[in-house]
């Protein structure tokens, strides 16, 4: 009998994943990850992990499977939290959920599970895995979007490797959310009607700015409103001698100075803000809402523009350096000067958009057919062919 360790999170999806695997004849073990308990950073009065671990225990008892809690908080601090603070300090915006899957669930946690004798690790993610078997008997693993397009979580798994996929199962990936809740309800699982968690993958129920302010000290600076007709937003396009030079031109960010606009307010630290952000600026009196179009953490200035259509929000091309480039399908990785038509997204829940990948020396350009709003350094871009996620990278 094959042994599977399920990451029981205390939510309905992982609960049903454990039940389905049991029904399929696997020997199932439930493991709850305790990921954060740093008393030097006050998170909130609530203690979500305690409530979640209790729910996970109750589910394990109901299913009659072994259960234990593993404390991975030291690894979390080193690999996720410290990385996040460092990125925000640099004026970038990391995605902790993608990192959490790459560094913790499918690395530290997976290694632990395999040490316990597991053949596979399973999670409650809404995505699917397929296996291509080649004539020589070798296998290639495909990461497919979840059947429930409203809950598809493949983007969060965009950094997984072939080695990790080989050992992973996604039991709820072929179901939609209402079906998952129905199964949980029919089986009498305590998590059947539990709300989906909204917090970051490791700090639970807390507002991100509150969390960041624990470690990144407030620093007063100015908010500048940039008009939509500043010259750097309307650069004349020269004749390009190569496609690479054209892409480099299109991926360049405008550089603003304080005197490009007018000072309209103050903030407590440019590192608390990210591109496309509207909330938290506390500037009134404008015809349309202000959106952050750029942050300068060195000078501690936030540049904003009025309205969702402000040209400072849009770019069609982004760049990923070679050291931040990842292929889930290593067999499809582009060689220098090669191109590939894909569909891609720069954030979770964003509709997939047509784009072309261009591999150059030192990295990869992702050139979208339509300009994208708030392309943000530090976030992940993920690209697909059809419903298969084949690669990703950190936007530079």
Secondary structure, DSSP 8 states (H G I E B T S, - for coil): --EEEEE--SSHHHHHHHHHHHHTT-EEEEEEEE----TTS---S--HHHHHHHHHHHHHHHHT-EEEEEE-HHHHIIIIIHHHHHHHHTT----HHHHIIIIIIIIIHHHHHHHTT-SEEE---SEEEEEEE-TTS-EEEEEEE-SSTTT--GGGGTT--HHHHHTEE-TTTTS-HHHHHHHHHHTT-TTTT-----SBTTTBS--HHHHHHHHS----EEEEEE-TT-GGGS------SSHHHHHHHHH------GGGEEEEEEES-GGG--TT--TT------SS-EEEEEEETTTTEEEEEESTT-GGGEEEEEEEEGGGEEESSGGG---TT-EEEEEEESSTT---EEEEEEEETTEEEEEEEEEEE---TTSEEEEEETTEEEEEEE--
